[in-house]
Amino acid sequence: MGLSKPVTGTWPASAAVFGASGGIGAAFTRVLADRAVPVSAGSRGGDVPRHHLVAPFTFDLTDESSIAAAAARMADNPPELVLVASGALTLDDGTPPEKSYKAMDAAAMARALAVNTIGPALIAKHILPLMPRDRRFVFAVLSARVGSISDNRLGGWHSYRASKAALNMLVKNWAIELGRTHKLGAIVALHPGTVETRLSAPFQQGLPPGQLRMRRDAAQALVDVVMQVGPDQSGMLIGWDGEVIAP
């Protein structure tokens, strides 16, 4: 895929994870801290990994004022790596992804978009202005291969697919806009694969051997990917294995 050479030295000097209480977000936070990276770890209830390099903060993905407040606290020392690790396939009330267009419901679709698209967009709105213009940064969001229109061969999961496709488009938009002024930065979407988390739990049965990956392994792979991402990959959807996924 043409990733940049692995970064050496002390990059990133610091990181921030929005959604550090979730399976992948928590594992990502731990991997960074274990690699001696200070991490600001955000969640709604403050339940984040405990580590001497992890500083918790609270935010609500559906409350823009809480996101703005979190960004304001980072303004004096902005992170060089940001991961937005939010996402929902099955909604909090138990509503599963739709198998058919006949199951589409306006309220459920709105909730999926709020979590998978609008929330990350609001984080970008308040965090991207903090990103440096004179040095490298990476702003990454967790997305999914099923948000790829060209790769869609099964259909179904309408709200989830649509919300992730919209997120992928936003990532491309942000990359174009910031690319005019932030020549050293990159904004990417990441596909973590099928990971052993609450999100995938209802759909793990019957998976081919080896397809389900443990959280720590998935997080290490994603960290390795973002460590190599450069401006040439800005705007792309990249898999945990470094593969660029077509939109």
QUINORRA-V653022 format. One record per backbone hydrogen bond with DSSP energy under -1.0 kcal/mol. CO is the residue of the C=O (numbers start at 1). NH is the residue of the N-H. Records with the same first field share a line. If there is no record, write none. Layout:
CO=NH / NH
This chain:
14=80 / 81
15=40
16=83
17=42
18=85
22=26
23=27
24=28
25=29
26=30
27=31
28=32
29=33
30=34
32=37
33=36
38=15
39=55
40=17
41=57
42=19 / 20
43=59
46=48
51=54
53=39
55=41
57=43
60=63
63=67
64=68
65=69
66=70
67=71
68=72
69=73
74=77
80=138
81=16
82=140
83=18
84=142
91=94
95=91
98=157
100=103
101=104
105=109
106=110
107=111
108=112
109=113
110=114
111=115
112=116
113=117 / 118
114=119
117=121
118=122
119=123
120=124
121=125
122=126
123=127
124=128
127=130
128=131
137=186
138=82
139=188
140=84
141=190
144=147
145=148
149=152
157=161
158=162
159=163
160=164
161=165
162=166
163=167
164=168
165=169
166=170
167=171
168=172
169=173
170=174
171=175
172=176
173=177
174=178
175=179
178=181 / 182
182=185
186=139
187=235
188=141
189=238
190=143
191=240
194=213
195=197
197=201
200=203
201=204
204=207
208=211
213=196
214=218
215=219
216=220
217=221
218=222
219=223
220=224
221=225
222=226
223=227
225=228
228=4
230=233
231=234
233=236
236=189
237=245
238=191
239=242
243=239
247=149
